[in-house]
Amino acid sequence: MSGVVAIVDRILAFVLPPGAASEAIRGDLSQEYRDRRARGTVRAGAWYAAQAVSVVLWAVSDRVRGRTWRGREEEPRPGARLIEPSAMVRDGLRVFRRDPGYAASVVVTLGLALATTITVFTAVRGVLLHDLPYPDGERIVRIDRVTDGVIGNGGVSYPDYLEWAAGISSYEAMLAHSGWEGTYIADGVAELWDGITITPGFLDVFGVRPAAGRGLDETNAQPGMRSIMISFDLWQRRFGADPSIGGRSITIDEEPWTIVGVLPEGFEYPDAHVDAIAPLADGSYLESRGAGFLEVLARVSPDATTEAARAETDALVAAIDAEFNENREGVAVRSYADTKVAPVRRMLGLFMLAVTLVLVVACANVSGLSLARTEGRRGELSVRRALGAGRGRVVRQLLAESVVVAVVGGALGLALSFAGVRLLLALAPPDLPRRELIAIDPVVASFALAAAVGAGVLFGALPALRGASAPTTSTLRGGRTVAGRASRTQEWLAGAQIALAVVLLSAASLLVRSSGALDAVDPGFDAADRLVVEVGLPPSRYSSADETLGFHRRLLEGVRGLPGVVDAGLSTHLPFGRGYLQAVMLKQDQPFIRGEVPVIGLEMYSGEYFRALGLPVLRGRAASLDLEQPRQVVLNEAAAEELFPGEDALGRRVSFDVEEGQPSPDSTMYTVVGIVPSVRSQSLTDDLGSVAYYYLPDIRRQYSFSSGRAFRLVVHTEGDPLSLATPVRELLLDLDPALPVRDIQTMEALVRRTTLAPRFRSSVVAVFSLLALGVAFVGVYAVMAYGVSRGRREIGIRMALGASTTGVRRGVLTRASRVVVLGAGLGVGTAWMAGPVLADFLFETSPRDLGSLGTVLLVAIVGSLVAAWVPAARASSVDPARVLRDE
Amino acid sequence: MGGRGGIGEFEHLVLLVVLGLGDEAFAPTVAERLKRDANRSVTRGALYSTLNRLESKGLLVWTPEEPGEGRGGHIRRRFGVTEAGVDELRERRATLETLWSDVGARLDGGTS
């Protein structure tokens, strides 16, 4: 049994009436938890906790209605523990009447801490604990190639897929897919689609049926059939959910296609954005074992286990690889659900750790408050003990009070977490998987209740045990023997709060520093004042070089003519955008041997592209339509260094047209005419990548591969780039009203998108750490204030004997600093040791960054001493005469 | 219905399931069967409360069994329907059959 389950089981043992019935219930729950663990420990644990809460609630509610859970044939044993839930609740609620200040502090402190816990749990449940929206989704696995030790680095080839699909009996269905971008035009409105091409019968892998029409089958996959399935969303949006859509003809890339059916609602493979799915297109590239471009999913059949399927897959792949694929490292078979959420699992784990720390800090804080309150009630408790209340009875009463107050705090936390979840979703990066499932539901509410009860027990345990262990006679006589001990415990608690808050603050400070380091990275080009637009040219209307280049020329002329435009250029790929393309590249006379030739990014540009991006041509010149020397290429510094290390690249010749074992033919060689600075191509954490830039009007004389591809326009503007969004869009539609235009945005937004996740992580942890720190400061204040109020008599006497106000103040501050320095030191030490846990989240920041730790230490100590200053000042204003008179 | 304050719809289902399970009527199996056959997902709290209620109405009894594996050494309860419970079910069925015989033809035939 895992730790949490064991704790919940102990709570059940305590709450349920003793007897065989309760014992059997605990046994049932343990057994069911064990059975469910096969489907995931976390989910089983969540189920167990929710069921345990339901059992407690029903037991309490039945008890209140006078029904027993003991079973009729059992009589209560003499001296058996009796639980009176209604009486306990009544006792607990009395706290609010008798001690509203205390109750309010506890409710607010715990409410804030629980709000963070519940909010993060809601996200964890939505992203990690929900089932896939497919029947028996846990049986779907993803099969990835392993290359250089990295899973999924390089896809699966079609011949490999065919042999796997035919040869592995542990799977009842298998699919392979590849990306596809189409231009769809209906009723004069053009849209760019995100689609995939896929093997027929893919719906069987998900175990779902089409929402309308039928699925793709083998006949649809025949060459020239042009059949597609469309997404549920597209069906609703563009076709008014027409139930007879099957067989309808539409135009994609200006060719007629037939819609055979509609994907079911909630279908989100490969992601939620998929618009259309077509059969894997025929082509010679399908026949090559070396061309790994497919993603493969399979459904494990009901009479096989995932382990058996994995073993069978490994064996077959090893046999195929031995025959055809040298130097392959096999495959990884992983649960599809896990692969979907893997990127955020660590981040949510970090958040969960952070909120647990916040909650523990809050519990330590209210435990200190509760301890002080228990000390104040020592007289009352001693009377109860003296009148015959057993120790257990007093513990139960005090614990019940804590739990009831904590549950009210939990209700506040739950209410606040509605706002918390909304805030979290607003801040979260848009590509957070399954974000639509993040919502507060009954399971979250049960969790909130369980967390609140747990917090109540945690913070109430120490005061309850203390309160019940009173040396009764001395207390009744008015002695103060335990006061000193209690305040020392409170000081320990305050020190622990500071320590934990410092750990959290250190983590936050490292993440913020790392996020700052990321923002400070120079992308290599000028992102300010740049507007970027993505445009798709339908290949059927722009099939020839003249048509494409003519459009480019008219567009660039038109854009340059717009007021406020400095420069404009276009390219098949923009830094940080889509359309990234790579190819192997050969020098003149160099034979092609796979693995020994550098892979270089390829871009095809037109217009004043380098100027529009703020890239100076360092040497040579930009390519042009120079008839003296056709076939020109511009390299960036990284590419020049990679291809011609230590040599001058200008004037040298390169080619990406390769054939195994042969040098490239002379007719495919391009001459390097210019060198530009390197840029980061996908994200700020990338190295400066090697890129070769071809001039579109030049390369289109020889190659036609860029036809139909989307291109990206970049416009350098004076002032706000977005002010040109509308003129540019109007210009595009003016040139061709059927053009799909999407993603008009600033270059800065494109760059910023890649820093959203780190920024999100650091801001969330920062908020939690500030909350923890605030609570800890309040804790320091409270313990010092309590000490001063308890010690008024002593202070009065000392002042009467001639102690100065400064001396008294210094005394309080010295005591506070002992607590604070010890706690903060311990916290920094822990943070220093635990720092490497964060290493994966940090960019160019040491996980043991001394500057950050030093700052945190300083903030914690200064802040705590400021918090202690108020009680210190109050101590020094004690009037000795009055104190002594009151005594 | 019956002289014991009657039973509700969910209690009725639970009684039927316990009777149907025979020697296999343990709480987790009852929950599983309710989910499978009646499409009712029930929290364990609600289930135990119902089982206790049926027991106190004298319609159910249970006998302790040796704990199996994975139960932390806790006993199992095997539930069984009492004579009174079987009578209650018979009575319910008779009532339902009478009522159904009036409307059944109309529902099946689809005439107005």
Contacts between the chains, C-beta under 8 A, distances in Angstrom:
chain1	res1	chain2	res2	distance
A	1	B	72	6.9
A	9	B	72	7.1
A	20	B	64	5.6
A	20	B	75	6.0
A	20	B	77	7.6
A	21	B	52	7.4
A	21	B	62	8.0
A	21	B	77	7.0
A	23	B	74	4.6
A	23	B	75	5.8
A	24	B	27	7.5
A	24	B	64	7.3
A	24	B	74	6.1
A	24	B	75	5.3
A	24	B	76	6.0
A	24	B	77	4.2
A	25	B	27	7.4
A	25	B	44	7.5
A	25	B	48	5.7
A	26	B	72	6.9
A	26	B	74	5.4
A	27	B	67	5.9
A	27	B	71	3.7
A	27	B	72	6.3
A	27	B	73	7.8
A	27	B	74	2.8
A	27	B	75	6.4
A	27	B	76	6.3
A	28	B	26	7.2
A	28	B	27	4.9
A	28	B	28	5.4
A	28	B	44	7.3
A	28	B	71	7.6
A	28	B	76	7.5
A	29	B	44	6.5
A	30	B	70	6.3
A	30	B	71	5.4
A	30	B	72	4.9
A	30	B	74	7.1
A	31	B	28	6.4
A	31	B	68	7.2
A	31	B	70	5.1
A	31	B	71	4.9
A	32	B	28	5.1
A	32	B	44	7.9
A	34	B	70	4.0
A	35	B	70	7.8
A	50	B	43	7.4
A	51	B	43	6.2
A	51	B	44	4.3
A	51	B	45	7.1
A	53	B	45	7.7
A	54	B	43	3.7
A	54	B	44	5.9
A	54	B	45	3.2
A	54	B	46	6.7
A	55	B	44	5.5
A	55	B	45	4.3
A	55	B	48	6.2
A	56	B	45	7.2
A	57	B	45	5.7
A	58	B	43	7.8
A	58	B	45	3.4
A	58	B	46	6.1
A	58	B	48	6.6
A	58	B	49	4.2
A	59	B	45	7.3
A	59	B	48	7.9
A	59	B	49	7.7
A	61	B	49	7.7
A	62	B	49	5.5
A	62	B	52	7.0
A	67	B	49	7.9
A	67	B	52	6.8
A	67	B	53	6.8
A	67	B	56	6.8
A	68	B	52	7.5
A	68	B	56	7.4
A	69	B	48	7.3
A	69	B	49	7.9
A	69	B	52	5.5
A	71	B	52	7.5
A	71	B	55	6.8
A	71	B	62	7.6
A	72	B	55	6.5
A	72	B	56	6.2
